[in-house]
């Protein structure tokens, strides 16, 4: 069969033309630290991949030695250190600019360790001599299909919302799929000049099970003959304006309507180009292009469905130069798949389909480093996103905007996996609201983040008072993040589903890019120092209460502590931080019954047997963790429940990090025998969540945390805070008991949920079919 050898005619990326592009050093970033290269050269586009080391600042905390004579009043010291991490860069540009790009790379490539560049694609042979001459590197060609599969596996595993369904007439034309922890098996239909259908069963196990000579090349070739249009994109543009029913013979043209006994509707195509044989008239270029596109798409769709059914596969991904984010193509493929499978199989497309070959070629050259043993995350600060695919956009506009231009991925310190207690990992969606589909919510939250930008900039500068250049870096952060927000206003699907979580994560990425690793570090330090002074008083007052009174006070204490959140404007505007006594926080809480109120059910459960192990995802520093969470943990430990405290691996707003929590817990243990015994007997454990976000994605958690959850037979998950329990995981279904606690500190969100500012969400859930307790409900003493 004739197959695609990397042909790609879409001039859809930022080029080196200065009138329509970023400066080259903003495209080819960090070249001076590049270690390894790979390249995928198609007929019109080159995709370059390289690995670099990135030096950036990280905030570290270290406990003061309080036994020393000159001990500080502060609990710990904060230092900013340099850290080196790995980053992958993927850049797409037109072949017309390949010499200019290679010259730029050569001029800025100071690393002499690089000797070989891995290459794939049909143009790898054509440009082999040029690459070797320009870069002084040996070109080592890799098998195209192997690279394609490797790249596909990599993005499906590491990029949430990589795959999407295209729905032309829906409110949101892109519907992104959640990351399935088990990506295999799947069918990859690669539509190039011809079609290859590949069954992928494991990381390095795949088989070409079929194909067709009727593919993208057929559409291009026949289209050129019929319309005299030579450019692929222009041909698709014609098709987007055409009416295929003027050329195609429909069922109703033969039978006068539908053919009921065979289940054929009247508007079904009975014969592609059928009218052209009998009608004595000229047909428009647009109509012929549309008919041709339908004919080839339907043929490919039916073929894909037959192979999917034959091999019992439900996941079918489409890629190749025929797709490339073109709306007309994706719509016709989607329609065909829906028709032939009666909706049982969805046509799936990939955000980074254009980079699969380059990613695969890079991975082939990096096998000694085994990139698959790490988890990777998309760096939003350095990536351009999925752009408009409106059929009304003409080829020149597409050339200027592009489908995607740059992708950057950072190697994460930890391998990330699913929380083992998710009821159904394949259907888990972290985010409560999809802003790509909810236009009112989208506009509100984009406005909120824009309004908050000045405050974040001021906070960033204030966090580095000894660095005169901090103001300049903060201004660059402002410009970059504002540009991201403007892009997301027009292209909300740029990085997959737009959510509050992704807006927060993008902001953190941009802050890190300009070396603001933890703008709230000193605020957190001050909050922690002050809150610790109240700890013993808070515990003493709790111990004086009756058992039932204490349970309510403990819950109210967590909720009151959670009011203190520097990420919430309603709180930060009130400057509450000096009022750190727990009782001062309670005044902000609404009275029961709360907006969501399962407290009575929780109280009954607490009258029963203790849980074996509770996993507690904690939230803020200061009052929250010290005066809210720790007394609650103390009660669980006293009942005989083991407790795992999961905190952020890296900083985000005023959330407590694992490094800070280790020091805080040691200090609390020094004045609390219950906490001390819990640590000593390994019944209280502190674990990193693997996250550096105010929100929580239970499908991307530290592998060590997942292992601890299994080993300790965790039967209760507690999620605290607006970001973790409302913006994310509000609807998360777990296989064990769960408790979600939060105070709503945003008036718009409160109104959306039917409440008011400082409304309380207390959501205790027991999985269906599992009794919440199986013994007596007598009140403990």
DRENPAGU-701867 format. One line per 4 residues: number of its first residue (from 0); their letters; for each residue x, y, z negated of C-alpha. Coordinates in pm, whole numbers, plus 50000, padded with zeros to 5 digits. Each point is the difference from the previous one (the first is absolute). Layout:
REM DRENPAGU-701867
NUM> a> X:Y:Z ~ ... .
***
This chain:
REM DRENPAGU-701867
0> xxxx> 50000:50000:50000 ~ 50111:50355:50063 ~ 50053:50166:49662 ~ 50082:50347:49878 .
4> xxxx> 50368:50068:49968 ~ 49954:50312:49795 ~ 49839:50223:50263 ~ 49859:50308:49832 .
8> xxxx> 49890:50293:50205 ~ 49856:50218:49729 ~ 50205:50316:49958 ~ 49852:50035:49655 .
12> xxxx> 50274:50094:49761 ~ 50192:50307:49902 ~ 50271:50032:50258 ~ 50324:50191:50002 .
16> xxxx> 49829:50280:50192 ~ 50046:50289:49756 ~ 49670:50159:50097 ~ 49788:49719:49860 .
20> xxxx> 50210:49828:49741 ~ 50161:50007:49661 ~ 50373:50074:49981 ~ 50203:49682:50073 .
24> xxxx> 50142:49987:49647 ~ 49645:49979:49864 ~ 49929:49704:50228 ~ 50328:49808:49965 .
28> xxxx> 50022:50046:49626 ~ 50289:49886:49783 ~ 50206:49877:50295 ~ 50325:50059:49817 .
32> xxxx> 49911:49713:49765 ~ 49869:49764:50269 ~ 50124:49644:49964 ~ 49830:49797:50271 .
36> xxxx> 49808:50068:50322 ~ 49744:49827:50219 ~ 49824:50119:50312 ~ 49693:49896:50199 .
40> xxxx> 49992:50146:50350 ~ 49683:49980:50204 ~ 49921:50139:50342 ~ 49946:50356:49875 .
44> xxxx> 50056:50006:49623 ~ 50298:49916:49783 ~ 49948:49898:49639 ~ 50307:50038:49781 .
48> xxxx> 50040:49840:49658 ~ 50277:50056:49749 ~ 50075:49933:49636 ~ 50152:50267:49778 .
52> xxxx> 50084:50060:49639 ~ 49831:50300:49842 ~ 50135:50184:49699 ~ 49736:50165:49786 .
56> xxxx> 49949:50115:49644 ~ 49820:49794:49737 ~ 49900:50103:49650 ~ 50130:49775:49720 .
60> xxxx> 49926:50003:49627 ~ 50232:49887:49723 ~ 49923:49977:49631 ~ 50195:50227:49767 .
64> xxxx> 50196:49834:49725 ~ 49799:50128:49704 ~ 50244:49852:49752 ~ 50266:50241:50114 .
68> xxxx> 50061:50311:49793 ~ 49927:50233:50288 ~ 49685:49821:50106 ~ 49764:50203:50217 .
72> xxxx> 49644:50079:49897 ~ 49894:49859:50334 ~ 49917:49633:50039 ~ 50202:49946:50317 .
76> xxxx> 50212:50187:50249 ~ 49922:50041:50368 ~ 50264:49982:50268 ~ 49982:50018:50378 .
80> xxxx> 50224:49750:50175 ~ 50087:49920:50360 ~ 49872:49670:50132 ~ 50053:49829:50333 .
84> xxxx> 49713:49815:50167 ~ 49945:49841:50339 ~ 49777:50146:50270 ~ 49886:49879:50340 .
88> xxxx> 49947:50253:50279 ~ 49799:49936:50317 ~ 49983:50265:50272 ~ 49825:49998:50336 .
92> xxxx> 50096:50219:50297 ~ 49972:50002:50377 ~ 50261:49821:50208 ~ 50048:50324:50193 .
96> xxxx> 50175:50135:49690 ~ 50202:49692:49913 ~ 50335:50156:50097 ~ 49931:50312:49793 .
100> xxxx> 49898:49786:49702 ~ 50304:49773:50030 ~ 50226:50306:50017 ~ 49844:50137:49683 .
104> xxxx> 50040:49665:49822 ~ 50364:49974:50110 ~ 50080:50353:49880 ~ 49847:49938:49659 .
108> xxxx> 50088:49635:49948 ~ 50306:50016:49775 ~ 49972:49646:49867 ~ 50257:49780:50172 .
112> xxxx> 49881:49671:49848 ~ 49729:49967:50264 ~ 50134:49787:50287 ~ 49689:49842:50152 .
116> xxxx> 49655:50124:50095 ~ 49721:49746:50033 ~ 49784:50058:50308 ~ 49674:49864:50135 .
120> xxxx> 49742:50097:50260 ~ 50004:50004:50378 ~ 50225:50305:50014 ~ 50270:49853:49775 .
124> xxxx> 50189:49863:50299 ~ 49943:50313:50209 ~ 50149:50233:49737 ~ 50257:49758:49857 .
128> xxxx> 50299:50166:50167 ~ 49882:50351:49909 ~ 49955:49910:49632 ~ 50337:49828:49974 .
132> xxxx> 50174:50293:50170 ~ 49826:50273:49801 ~ 50011:49842:49654 ~ 50301:49773:50030 .
136> xxxx> 49789:49714:49867 ~ 49959:49651:50139 ~ 49640:49931:50110 ~ 49872:49666:49875 .
140> xxxx> 49669:49908:50169 ~ 49729:49822:49801 ~ 49698:49802:50121 ~ 49708:50234:50044 .
144> xxxx> 49722:49776:49869 ~ 50202:49899:49691 ~ 50059:50368:49920 ~ 49633:50081:50055 .
148> xxxx> 49884:49732:49755 ~ 50260:50094:49738 ~ 49895:50363:50022 ~ 49632:49912:49976 .
152> xxxx> 50054:49786:49689 ~ 50202:50277:49839 ~ 49743:50279:50042 ~ 49708:49778:49900 .
156> xxxx> 50179:49911:49675 ~ 50136:50340:49907 ~ 49766:50271:50128 ~ 49654:50019:49844 .
160> xxxx> 49732:50092:50253 ~ 50224:49897:50289 ~ 49718:49820:50183 ~ 49677:50167:50104 .
164> xxxx> 49675:49936:50180 ~ 49905:50258:50262 ~ 49636:50114:49987 ~ 49943:50259:50271 .
168> xxxx> 49656:50119:49894 ~ 50045:49982:49621 ~ 50048:50303:49774 ~ 50359:49887:49956 .
172> xxxx> 50137:49845:50317 ~ 50272:49818:49806 ~ 49911:49744:49735 ~ 50315:49884:49828 .
176> xxxx> 50042:49651:49861 ~ 50134:49931:49653 ~ 50333:49818:49980 ~ 49941:49629:49975 .
180> xxxx> 50266:49834:49783 ~ 50005:49703:50236 ~ 50037:50134:50353 ~ 50029:49659:50166 .
184> xxxx> 49871:49854:50223 ~ 49900:50256:50260 ~ 49970:50041:50375 ~ 50200:50270:50176 .
188> xxxx> 49873:50096:50344 ~ 50278:50198:50163 ~ 49870:50179:50309 ~ 50281:50120:50218 .
192> xxxx> 50027:49948:50372 ~ 49837:49667:49931 ~ 49866:49853:49679 ~ 50174:49777:49746 .
196> xxxx> 49795:49837:49726 ~ 50212:49898:49703 ~ 49898:49799:49695 ~ 50203:50108:49696 .
200> xxxx> 49999:49753:49712 ~ 50294:50109:49782 ~ 50287:50248:49983 ~ 50206:49818:50263 .
204> xxxx> 49740:49763:50141 ~ 49807:50114:50303 ~ 49893:49853:50333 ~ 49881:50148:50326 .
208> xxxx> 49678:49805:50046 ~ 49871:50172:50312 ~ 49987:50306:50214 ~ 49886:50150:50326 .
212> xxxx> 50148:50174:50300 ~ 49707:50243:49988 ~ 50108:50273:49760 ~ 50116:50359:49978 .
216> xxxx> 50203:49974:50318 ~ 49689:49881:50181 ~ 49802:50299:49879 ~ 50280:50235:50099 .
220> xxxx> 50063:49838:50338 ~ 49640:49959:50113 ~ 49917:50339:49853 ~ 50274:50162:50207 .
224> xxxx> 49869:49829:50315 ~ 49639:50100:49932 ~ 50052:50357:49877 ~ 50343:50096:50139 .
228> xxxx> 50087:50098:49641 ~ 50353:49896:49909 ~ 50023:50089:49629 ~ 49861:49757:49745 .
232> xxxx> 49869:50267:49762 ~ 49827:50186:50282 ~ 49833:49677:50105 ~ 49865:49955:49647 .
236> xxxx> 49887:50361:50002 ~ 49800:49930:50316 ~ 49848:49692:49837 ~ 49892:50201:49695 .
240> xxxx> 49786:50220:50229 ~ 49859:49724:50219 ~ 49667:49815:50004 ~ 50061:49632:50071 .
244> xxxx> 49633:49923:50071 ~ 50034:50185:50332 ~ 50247:49730:50112 ~ 49924:49692:49791 .
248> xxxx> 49700:49778:50066 ~ 49799:49952:49681 ~ 49765:49718:49897 ~ 49702:50232:50053 .
252> xxxx> 50120:50077:50354 ~ 49952:49630:50080 ~ 49699:49905:49785 ~ 49829:50334:49951 .
256> xxxx> 50064:49985:49627 ~ 50148:49769:49743 ~ 50038:49623:50051 ~ 49833:49900:49674 .
260> xxxx> 50036:49621:50006 ~ 50379:50035:50037 ~ 50023:50284:49749 ~ 50133:50248:50255 .
264> xxxx> 49903:50364:49955 ~ 49918:50212:50302 ~ 50300:50234:49964 ~ 50254:49716:49990 .
268> xxxx> 50252:49995:50284 ~ 49911:49713:50231 ~ 50264:50077:50262 ~ 50290:50244:49969 .
272> xxxx> 50011:50221:50314 ~ 49692:49811:50119 ~ 49827:50308:50142 ~ 50300:50096:50211 .
276> xxxx> 49940:49704:50233 ~ 49644:50098:50090 ~ 49979:50376:49954 ~ 50088:50204:50305 .
280> xxxx> 50147:50297:49817 ~ 50315:50146:49851 ~ 50072:49935:49634 ~ 50168:50256:49778 .
284> xxxx> 50348:49940:49865 ~ 49864:50035:49647 ~ 49735:49731:50049 ~ 50242:49756:50162 .
288> xxxx> 50259:50052:49723 ~ 49733:49939:49734 ~ 49877:49685:50173 ~ 50355:49871:50031 .
292> xxxx> 50073:50067:49635 ~ 49684:49815:49894 ~ 50082:49705:50226 ~ 50350:49950:49865 .
296> xxxx> 49911:50074:49636 ~ 49709:49756:50007 ~ 50219:49734:50156 ~ 50268:50045:49734 .
300> xxxx> 49741:50016:49724 ~ 49835:49674:50107 ~ 50336:49830:50032 ~ 50104:50117:49651 .
304> xxxx> 49670:49878:49853 ~ 50035:49656:50155 ~ 50352:49958:49862 ~ 49897:50133:49659 .
308> xxxx> 49714:49749:49988 ~ 50218:49715:50129 ~ 50257:50061:49725 ~ 49749:50102:49730 .
312> xxxx> 50148:50350:49955 ~ 49798:50299:49881 ~ 50271:50268:50009 ~ 50080:50119:50351 .
316> xxxx> 50239:50292:50051 ~ 50033:50177:50334 ~ 50314:50181:50110 ~ 50213:50086:50300 .
320> xxxx> 50020:50299:50233 ~ 49641:49943:50116 ~ 49874:50097:49649 ~ 50220:50273:49852 .
324> xxxx> 49719:50174:49815 ~ 49797:50083:50310 ~ 49635:50028:49893 ~ 49851:49870:50325 .
328> xxxx> 50218:49689:49993 ~ 49938:49928:49632 ~ 49627:50050:50042 ~ 49970:49763:50297 .
332> xxxx> 50211:49733:49827 ~ 49793:50038:49681 ~ 49671:49975:50192 ~ 50119:49688:50177 .
336> xxxx> 50111:49826:49680 ~ 49673:50088:49823 ~ 49797:49866:50292 ~ 50180:49670:50046 .
340> xxxx> 50024:49915:49628 ~ 49663:50148:49899 ~ 50185:50216:49747 ~ 50180:49710:49827 .
344> xxxx> 50346:50125:50106 ~ 50119:50359:49989 ~ 50244:50152:50243 ~ 50281:50141:49788 .
348> xxxx> 50253:50261:50108 ~ 50318:50121:49830 ~ 50101:50353:49901 ~ 50367:49935:50082 .
352> xxxx> 49955:49764:50292 ~ 50246:50202:50207 ~ 50283:49927:49755 ~ 49963:49623:49960 .
356> xxxx> 50278:49909:50243 ~ 50246:50250:49852 ~ 49919:49885:49646 ~ 50044:49636:50099 .
360> xxxx> 50332:50070:50175 ~ 50123:50182:49692 ~ 49899:49713:49774 ~ 50184:49755:50225 .
364> xxxx> 50315:50203:49949 ~ 49951:50035:49626 ~ 49942:49637:49908 ~ 50309:49986:49780 .
368> xxxx> 49838:50271:49781 ~ 49668:49812:50002 ~ 49764:50303:50014 ~ 49705:49767:49941 .
372> xxxx> 50107:49941:49640 ~ 49904:50360:49923 ~ 49678:50194:50016 ~ 49995:50315:50210 .
376> xxxx> 49776:50303:49992 ~ 49916:50261:50262 ~ 50166:50333:49925 ~ 49723:50246:50084 .
380> xxxx> 50239:50295:49977 ~ 50201:49873:50297 ~ 49731:49831:50209 ~ 49767:50144:50257 .
384> xxxx> 49666:49826:50004 ~ 49741:49852:50231 ~ 49887:50293:50212 ~ 49686:50084:50191 .
388> xxxx> 49890:49748:50258 ~ 49704:50201:50121 ~ 49905:49901:50356 ~ 49954:50371:50072 .
392> xxxx> 50369:50060:49948 ~ 50178:50038:50331 ~ 50338:49836:50073 ~ 50196:50320:49934 .
396> xxxx> 49839:50034:49656 ~ 50084:49637:49929 ~ 50358:50071:50103 ~ 50015:50281:49749 .
400> xxxx> 49832:49823:49709 ~ 50094:49638:50039 ~ 49858:49695:49830 ~ 50285:49991:49752 .
404> xxxx> 50349:50136:50017 ~ 50189:49913:49686 ~ 49966:49734:49733 ~ 50215:49985:49688 .
408> xxxx> 49990:49723:49743 ~ 50175:49996:49663 ~ 50125:49685:49836 ~ 49831:49965:49664 .
412> xxxx> 50188:49899:49690 ~ 49757:49721:49928 ~ 49821:49735:50196 ~ 49630:50082:49993 .
416> xxxx> 49724:49738:49987 ~ 49632:49966:49913 ~ 49873:50001:49645 ~ 49921:49628:49952 .
420> xxxx> 49673:50094:49827 ~ 49839:50156:50307 ~ 49681:49806:50070 ~ 50050:50014:50378 .
424> xxxx> 50328:50161:50110 ~ 49896:49998:50366 ~ 49697:50226:49934 ~ 50157:50221:49731 .
428> xxxx> 49986:50371:50083 ~ 50189:50221:49751 ~ 49827:50325:50088 ~ 49651:50097:49889 .
432> xxxx> 49937:50256:50278 ~ 50130:49984:50357 ~ 50048:50363:50101 ~ 50031:49906:50367 .
436> xxxx> 49631:49906:49990 ~ 49870:50257:49750 ~ 50041:50342:50162 ~ 49869:50200:49701 .
440> xxxx> 50230:49823:49757 ~ 50291:50037:50242 ~ 49956:50375:50033 ~ 49967:50042:49624 .
444> xxxx> 50313:49804:49911 ~ 50213:50155:50273 ~ 49893:50341:49868 ~ 50086:49890:49645 .
448> xxxx> 50350:49889:50094 ~ 50059:50321:50195 ~ 49880:50209:49705 ~ 50228:49810:49762 .
452> xxxx> 50307:50046:50220 ~ 50115:50331:49845 ~ 49987:49845:49654 ~ 50201:49697:50108 .
456> xxxx> 50264:50225:50157 ~ 50028:50206:49680 ~ 50024:49685:49792 ~ 50273:49860:50226 .
460> xxxx> 50210:50318:49971 ~ 49947:50020:49624 ~ 50119:49640:49958 ~ 50346:50095:50132 .
464> xxxx> 50081:50338:49837 ~ 50377:49952:50036 ~ 49987:49949:50377 ~ 49986:50330:50194 .
468> xxxx> 49913:49825:50327 ~ 49693:49832:49846 ~ 49771:50279:50121 ~ 50113:49950:50360 .
472> xxxx> 49947:49623:49980 ~ 49660:50054:49842 ~ 49901:50230:50285 ~ 50105:49732:50253 .
476> xxxx> 49790:49750:49806 ~ 49704:50238:50018 ~ 50032:50037:50377 ~ 50037:49628:50059 .
480> xxxx> 49710:49893:49780 ~ 49773:50274:50133 ~ 50077:49880:50353 ~ 49909:49644:49894 .
484> xxxx> 49668:50122:49859 ~ 49923:50192:50318 ~ 50078:49691:50208 ~ 49773:49787:49781 .
488> xxxx> 49717:50251:50032 ~ 50000:49949:50378 ~ 50120:49637:50005 ~ 49878:49846:49672 .
492> xxxx> 50094:49651:50122 ~ 50367:50092:50060 ~ 50134:49759:49733 ~ 49707:49762:49977 .
496> xxxx> 49703:50068:49775 ~ 50025:50345:49846 ~ 49944:49986:49625 ~ 50079:50203:49690 .
500> xxxx> 50272:49743:49934 ~ 50166:50055:50337 ~ 49986:50379:49955 ~ 50173:49965:49662 .
504> xxxx> 50257:49756:50138 ~ 50078:50229:50294 ~ 50059:50286:49757 ~ 50237:49787:49791 .
508> xxxx> 50191:49897:50314 ~ 50038:50364:50103 ~ 50116:50103:49651 ~ 50261:49723:50002 .
512> xxxx> 50117:50102:50345 ~ 50100:50341:49863 ~ 50155:49857:49683 ~ 49727:50064:49745 .
516> xxxx> 49992:49651:49849 ~ 49796:50079:49688 ~ 49865:50359:49972 ~ 49807:49912:49682 .
520> xxxx> 50290:49837:49810 ~ 50045:50282:49746 ~ 49625:50037:49947 ~ 49975:49628:49930 .
524> xxxx> 50295:50020:49762 ~ 49836:50282:49804 ~ 49661:49822:49991 ~ 50159:49678:49877 .
528> xxxx> 50203:50174:49728 ~ 49694:50182:49863 ~ 49756:49708:50024 ~ 50234:49770:49807 .
532> xxxx> 49969:50227:49695 ~ 49628:49914:49980 ~ 50031:49623:50051 ~ 50014:49884:49638 .
536> xxxx> 49722:50236:49899 ~ 49780:49867:50282 ~ 50063:49635:49903 ~ 49934:50071:49632 .
540> xxxx> 49667:50166:50077 ~ 49898:49704:50217 ~ 50084:49748:49726 ~ 49766:50181:49762 .
544> xxxx> 49699:49934:50224 ~ 49771:49697:49994 ~ 50061:49742:50275 ~ 49714:50120:50221 .
548> xxxx> 50081:50367:49950 ~ 50363:49925:50084 ~ 49912:49833:50332 ~ 49814:50308:50116 .
552> xxxx> 50272:50234:49873 ~ 50262:49799:50190 ~ 49806:50021:50325 ~ 49928:50367:49949 .
556> xxxx> 50369:50052:49923 ~ 50107:49853:50335 ~ 49744:50211:50182 ~ 50094:50316:49809 .
560> xxxx> 50369:49942:50068 ~ 49922:49955:50367 ~ 49862:50354:50014 ~ 50360:50129:50007 .
564> xxxx> 50091:49981:50365 ~ 50215:50254:50180 ~ 49870:49867:50330 ~ 49652:50129:49913 .
568> xxxx> 49942:50373:50051 ~ 49714:50008:49748 ~ 50247:49892:49733 ~ 50321:50174:50099 .
572> xxxx> 49812:50332:50028 ~ 49898:49974:49633 ~ 50363:49964:49878 ~ 49901:49733:49750 .
576> xxxx> 50343:49861:49931 ~ 50063:50173:49664 ~ 49680:49842:49864 ~ 50135:49651:49961 .
580> xxxx> 49802:49869:49705 ~ 49770:49726:50123 ~ 49696:50168:49850 ~ 50062:50311:50211 .
584> xxxx> 49956:49796:50319 ~ 49670:49841:49905 ~ 49805:50325:50040 ~ 50033:49971:50378 .
588> xxxx> 49832:49659:50017 ~ 49633:49965:50081 ~ 49778:49831:49745 ~ 49862:49651:50054 .
592> xxxx> 49834:49869:50198 ~ 50291:50060:50234 ~ 49978:50027:50377 ~ 50103:49634:50024 .
596> xxxx> 49953:49837:49663 ~ 50077:49634:49925 ~ 50120:50074:49648 ~ 49732:49785:49828 .
600> xxxx> 50103:49698:50208 ~ 50366:50064:49920 ~ 49925:50026:49628 ~ 49817:49666:50008 .
604> xxxx> 50295:49845:50182 ~ 50239:50133:49735 ~ 49795:49818:49737 ~ 50093:49676:50173 .
608> xxxx> 50331:49814:50030 ~ 50310:50199:50092 ~ 50121:50012:50357 ~ 50313:49802:50069 .
612> xxxx> 50182:50279:50183 ~ 49902:50352:50108 ~ 50165:50178:50292 ~ 49971:50376:49944 .
616> xxxx> 50076:50240:50288 ~ 50084:50322:49815 ~ 49971:50358:50124 ~ 50136:50325:49855 .
620> xxxx> 50283:50092:49767 ~ 49953:50172:49665 ~ 49662:49987:49828 ~ 49867:49738:50242 .
624> xxxx> 50260:49728:49953 ~ 50101:50080:49639 ~ 49673:50091:49828 ~ 49756:49824:50233 .
628> xxxx> 50151:49685:50144 ~ 50239:49892:49723 ~ 49735:49985:49721 ~ 49779:49801:50240 .
632> xxxx> 50292:49763:50073 ~ 50065:49972:49628 ~ 49642:49879:49947 ~ 50034:49736:50274 .
636> xxxx> 50326:49874:49849 ~ 49839:49984:49655 ~ 49726:49781:50149 ~ 50259:49754:50133 .
640> xxxx> 49995:50119:50362 ~ 50327:50031:50188 ~ 50035:50330:50185 ~ 50185:50085:50322 .
644> xxxx> 50035:50375:50057 ~ 50046:50078:50370 ~ 50133:50348:50074 ~ 50133:50177:50308 .
648> xxxx> 50342:49900:50131 ~ 50055:50355:50123 ~ 49861:50341:49903 ~ 49674:50151:50123 .
652> xxxx> 49847:50311:49841 ~ 49999:49955:49621 ~ 49954:49621:50011 ~ 50219:49813:49755 .
656> xxxx> 50278:49801:50167 ~ 50135:49667:49885 ~ 50328:50161:49892 ~ 49816:50254:49786 .
660> xxxx> 49763:49738:49858 ~ 50290:49778:49889 ~ 50137:50287:49787 ~ 49657:50105:49869 .
664> xxxx> 49913:49645:49895 ~ 50329:49953:49818 ~ 49939:50323:49810 ~ 49642:49900:49912 .
668> xxxx> 50119:49654:49890 ~ 50236:50169:49754 ~ 49697:50140:49815 ~ 49737:49731:50071 .
672> xxxx> 50051:49642:49883 ~ 49726:49865:50230 ~ 50168:50137:50314 ~ 50339:49898:49862 .
676> xxxx> 49885:49640:49946 ~ 49841:49994:50345 ~ 50331:50090:50164 ~ 50202:49767:49777 .
680> xxxx> 49775:49700:50065 ~ 49972:50076:50374 ~ 49627:50050:49965 ~ 50029:50359:50127 .
684> xxxx> 50174:50027:50334 ~ 50079:50305:50214 ~ 50011:49938:50375 ~ 50039:50225:50304 .
688> xxxx> 49700:50013:50230 ~ 50210:50058:50313 ~ 49802:50319:50069 ~ 50103:50366:50008 .
692> xxxx> 49650:50137:50045 ~ 49723:50140:49778 ~ 49777:49743:50172 ~ 50026:49623:49995 .
696> xxxx> 50005:49748:50284 ~ 49957:49653:49847 ~ 50119:49840:50324 ~ 50347:50159:49968 .
700> xxxx> 50130:49927:49652 ~ 50342:49901:49870 ~ 50057:49627:50050 ~ 50130:49973:49641 .
704> xxxx> 49671:50140:49869 ~ 49804:49743:50204 ~ 50218:49723:49855 ~ 49942:50124:49642 .
708> xxxx> 49622:50013:50060 ~ 50002:49635:50111 ~ 50231:49876:49724 ~ 49801:50170:49724 .
712> xxxx> 49664:49886:50135 ~ 49865:50354:49995 ~ 49624:50011:49946 ~ 49938:50375:49961 .
716> xxxx> 50108:50289:50225 ~ 49966:50357:49874 ~ 50032:50284:50249 ~ 50010:50354:49865 .
720> xxxx> 49979:50340:50162 ~ 49820:50183:50281 ~ 50259:49909:50265 ~ 50022:49632:49912 .
724> xxxx> 49643:49926:49894 ~ 49787:50237:50211 ~ 50191:50114:50311 ~ 50126:49642:50024 .
728> xxxx> 49869:49669:49864 ~ 49656:50124:49900 ~ 49851:49714:50204 ~ 50293:49757:49961 .
732> xxxx> 49876:49649:49922 ~ 50223:49796:49768 ~ 49988:49634:49906 ~ 50022:50085:49628 .
736> xxxx> 49838:50255:49771 ~ 50085:50362:50079 ~ 49960:50333:49828 ~ 50021:50326:50194 .
740> xxxx> 50017:50322:49798 ~ 50024:50356:50127 ~ 49892:50357:49941 ~ 49893:50185:50316 .
744> xxxx> 50203:50321:50010 ~ 49879:50121:50337 ~ 49660:50169:50020 ~ 49941:49908:50367 .
748> xxxx> 50072:49632:49933 ~ 49783:50006:49689 ~ 49714:50145:50203 ~ 50054:49735:50268 .
752> xxxx> 49967:49728:49735 ~ 49692:50163:49848 ~ 50170:50146:49693 ~ 50173:50315:49888 .
756> xxxx> 50352:50110:49910 ~ 50157:49778:49732 ~ 49743:49726:50055 ~ 50118:49660:49877 .
760> xxxx> 50028:49680:50196 ~ 50019:49692:49776 ~ 49954:49698:50223 ~ 50034:49652:49844 .
764> xxxx> 49956:49717:50251 ~ 49987:49623:49973 ~ 50038:49788:50317 ~ 49679:49839:50121 .
768> xxxx> 49949:49657:49853 ~ 50235:50058:49706 ~ 49858:50060:49651 ~ 50156:50299:49829 .
772> xxxx> 50046:49796:49684 ~ 49937:49646:49894 ~ 49981:50010:49624 ~ 49835:50184:49711 .
776> xxxx> 49952:50377:50001 ~ 50058:50069:49634 ~ 50164:50331:49914 ~ 50366:49960:49894 .
780> x> 50106:50163:49680 .
***
